[in-house]
Amino acid sequence: MAIVTGASRGIGRYIAERMAAEGAAIALVARTVTRGSSALPGSLEEVMEGIRARGGRVEAVPADLTAPEQVETVVARAEELLGPVDTLVNNAGVNFYGPALDIRPRRYALMFQMMVHAPFRLCQLAVPGMVGRGRGWILNITSKQARHPVGPPYPDWASDGCVPYGMCKAALDRLTTGLAAEVHGTGVSVNALGTSGLVMTPGVAVVSPHTPENTPVEDDSAMADAALVLCGASPGAVTGRISYSMELLGRPFPEGPWALSATF
């Protein structure tokens, strides 16, 4: 069984649908349960309907990951519905763009709760069972914004208002490599995966300064394809990696902003 957070839309939805198509039972985690209940398109209800229509096994585990008490129940509820968890995809995310010195404390705290504290706690809740069964896969969805811009002079993207977001993703990368080391040899793999370019999810379309006019766009299927590469490997065989979709898949792709050659 795979738990996928942030699964009501965007990258989480793509990964959940692809894993379901490969035969995995899926526990969908998000706040938006019913269609029309959010300002953004997408809901757990709609994703479930689509997966079930294609013969997949799926259940909703509604949770607001900015609320610590709700994070505590996710793994137990998912396992009650679908059995032991062997895959955890920490995808849920939020970004409030703006200069670092202007980010309001509440927004800063929400970003860290959703993208750092919640994944950390979900790993604590899910990984012991994986270790006991000798197999498991953790996939943390990261971003090239976690990397450090080379400078001065600095590239334009270094000042695009993503410092707190990049801080969260950098913490998630360190969780990935550190936890991979701690559980190495148990059959549990821990990896991070980010996009190579822009994925026009509903959230990105509303708030991001990055558009198809200024940033190369990758195919919507790339993250799901790359997720399968990392989570489809033999237990424990591929671990501790921080990868990006198109590079991992070996597909040609223009560098654009956040080029790996301009970061460290």
C-alpha positions in Angstrom: 0.0 0.0 0.0 1.2 3.5 -0.9 0.4 6.7 1.0 0.6 9.8 -1.2 0.2 13.2 0.4 -1.1 16.2 -1.5 -2.9 13.8 -3.7 -6.0 15.8 -4.6 -4.3 17.5 -7.6 -1.0 18.1 -9.4 2.1 16.0 -8.9 0.6 14.0 -6.0 -2.4 13.1 -8.2 -0.1 12.1 -11.1 2.0 9.8 -8.9 -1.0 8.3 -7.2 -2.7 7.5 -10.5 0.4 6.0 -11.9 1.2 3.8 -8.9 -2.5 2.6 -8.9 -2.2 1.7 -12.6 0.8 -0.4 -11.7 -1.3 -2.3 -9.1 -0.6 -0.5 -5.8 -3.4 0.1 -3.4 -3.3 3.9 -2.7 -4.2 6.0 0.3 -4.8 9.5 -0.9 -4.1 12.2 1.7 -5.2 15.9 1.3 -7.5 18.5 2.8 -9.8 18.9 -0.2 -12.2 16.0 0.0 -15.1 16.9 -2.3 -15.2 18.7 -5.7 -15.9 22.4 -5.5 -14.8 22.7 -1.9 -11.5 24.5 -2.7 -10.6 27.5 -4.8 -8.3 25.2 -6.7 -9.6 22.4 -9.0 -9.1 18.9 -7.8 -10.3 16.8 -4.9 -9.8 13.4 -3.3 -13.3 12.4 -4.5 -12.4 13.0 -8.1 -9.0 11.2 -7.9 -10.7 8.2 -6.3 -13.4 8.1 -8.9 -10.8 8.1 -11.7 -8.6 5.4 -10.1 -11.6 3.2 -9.4 -13.0 3.6 -12.9 -9.7 2.1 -14.2 -9.9 -0.8 -11.8 -7.6 0.5 -9.1 -7.9 0.1 -5.3 -7.9 3.4 -3.5 -9.2 5.1 -0.3 -9.2 8.7 0.9 -7.5 9.6 4.2 -8.5 13.3 4.6 -6.0 15.3 6.7 -4.7 18.8 7.1 -1.0 18.3 7.4 -0.6 21.8 8.8 -2.3 20.4 11.9 0.1 18.1 13.9 -2.7 16.2 15.5 -4.1 15.2 12.1 -0.6 14.1 10.9 -0.5 11.6 13.9 -3.5 9.6 12.5 -2.6 9.3 8.8 -0.6 6.1 8.8 -2.9 4.3 11.2 -6.0 5.2 9.3 -4.4 4.3 5.9 -3.4 0.9 7.3 -6.8 0.2 8.7 -8.3 0.8 5.3 -5.7 -0.9 3.0 -3.2 -2.9 5.1 0.5 -2.3 5.9 2.2 0.7 4.2 5.2 -0.1 2.1 5.5 3.2 0.2 5.2 6.8 1.5 5.3 9.7 -0.9 5.7 13.0 1.0 4.5 15.4 -1.7 2.2 17.9 0.0 3.5 21.4 -0.3 2.7 25.1 -0.2 4.7 28.2 -1.2 4.1 31.8 -0.3 6.3 33.8 -2.6 8.0 37.0 -1.5 11.3 38.5 -0.1 12.6 36.4 2.8 12.6 39.3 5.2 8.9 40.0 4.4 7.4 36.5 4.9 4.9 36.6 7.8 5.7 34.3 10.7 2.4 32.4 10.3 3.1 31.6 6.7 6.7 30.6 7.4 5.4 28.3 10.2 2.8 26.7 7.9 5.4 26.0 5.2 7.7 24.2 7.7 4.9 22.3 9.3 3.6 20.9 5.9 6.9 20.3 4.2 9.4 19.5 7.0 7.6 18.5 10.2 4.8 16.5 8.6 7.1 14.4 6.4 9.5 13.8 9.3 6.7 12.6 11.6 5.1 10.5 8.9 8.5 8.8 8.4 8.7 8.1 12.1 5.2 6.5 12.0 5.7 4.5 8.8 9.3 3.4 8.6 9.4 1.1 11.7 6.8 -1.2 10.2 8.7 -1.2 6.9 11.9 -2.1 8.7 10.1 -4.9 10.5 8.8 -6.3 7.2 12.2 -5.9 5.5 11.0 -3.7 2.6 9.8 -0.1 2.0 10.1 3.0 0.0 10.1 6.6 1.1 9.9 9.3 -1.6 10.3 12.9 -0.6 9.3 15.4 -3.2 12.0 18.1 -3.3 12.9 21.0 -5.5 16.0 22.5 -7.2 15.2 25.5 -5.1 16.9 23.6 -2.2 20.2 24.0 -4.0 22.5 27.0 -3.5 22.9 29.6 -6.3 26.4 30.2 -7.5 27.5 33.8 -7.2 27.9 36.7 -7.1 26.7 37.7 -9.5 23.6 35.7 -8.8 21.1 34.2 -11.3 17.7 35.9 -11.4 16.0 32.9 -9.9 18.0 33.3 -6.7 15.8 36.3 -5.9 12.5 35.0 -7.1 10.9 34.9 -3.6 11.5 31.2 -2.8 14.0 31.4 0.1 11.7 29.9 2.8 10.4 27.2 0.3 14.0 26.4 -0.6 14.9 26.1 3.1 12.1 23.6 3.6 13.2 21.5 0.7 16.8 21.6 1.8 15.7 20.2 5.2 13.8 17.5 3.3 16.9 16.6 1.3 18.9 16.2 4.5 16.1 14.0 6.0 16.4 11.9 2.9 20.1 11.3 3.0 20.3 11.0 6.7 17.4 8.6 7.1 18.7 6.5 4.1 22.0 6.1 6.0 20.2 5.2 9.3 18.1 2.5 7.8 20.6 1.2 5.2 20.6 -2.6 5.1 17.0 -3.0 6.3 15.4 -3.1 2.9 14.0 0.4 3.2 14.9 2.9 0.5 14.7 6.7 1.1 15.0 9.0 -1.9 14.1 12.6 -2.9 12.7 13.6 -6.3 12.3 17.0 -7.8 11.1 18.4 -11.1 13.6 19.4 -13.8 11.4 22.1 -15.1 8.0 23.6 -14.6 4.9 21.4 -14.0 1.8 23.5 -14.5 -0.2 22.2 -11.5 -3.2 24.2 -10.3 -1.3 25.7 -7.4 1.7 26.8 -9.6 -0.7 28.3 -12.2 -2.2 30.6 -9.4 0.8 31.8 -7.4 4.1 31.1 -9.2 6.1 33.8 -11.0 7.4 31.0 -13.3 5.4 30.5 -16.5 5.8 28.6 -19.7 7.1 31.9 -21.2 10.1 32.0 -18.8 10.7 28.4 -17.7 10.9 25.1 -19.7 7.9 22.9 -19.0 8.2 19.2 -18.5 5.6 16.6 -19.4 3.0 16.0 -16.7 4.0 12.3 -16.7 7.7 12.8 -15.9 7.4 12.9 -12.1 5.2 9.9 -12.0 7.6 8.0 -14.3 10.6 9.0 -12.2 8.8 8.1 -9.0 8.3 4.5 -10.4 12.0 4.3 -11.1 12.8 5.0 -7.5 10.0 3.2 -5.8 10.0 0.2 -8.3 13.6 -0.8 -7.5 14.4 -3.8 -5.3 14.0 -3.1 -1.6 17.0 -1.0 -0.4 18.8 -1.2 -3.7 18.5 2.5 -4.7 18.6 4.8 -1.7 20.0 8.1 -0.5 19.5 9.8 -3.9 18.4 13.4 -4.6 17.3 13.2 -8.2 15.4 15.3 -10.7 12.8 13.9 -13.1 14.2 14.4 -16.6 17.8 13.8 -15.6 16.8 10.6 -13.8 14.8 9.4 -16.8 17.7 10.3 -19.2 15.4 12.5 -21.3 16.9 15.6 -23.0 15.7 18.8 -21.4 16.8 22.5 -21.6 18.4 23.8 -18.5 16.4 26.9 -17.9 16.3 28.5 -14.4 17.7 26.4 -11.5 20.2 24.8 -13.8 22.3 22.2 -11.9 25.4 23.8 -13.5 24.6 27.1 -11.8 24.0 25.6 -8.3 25.9 23.6 -5.7 
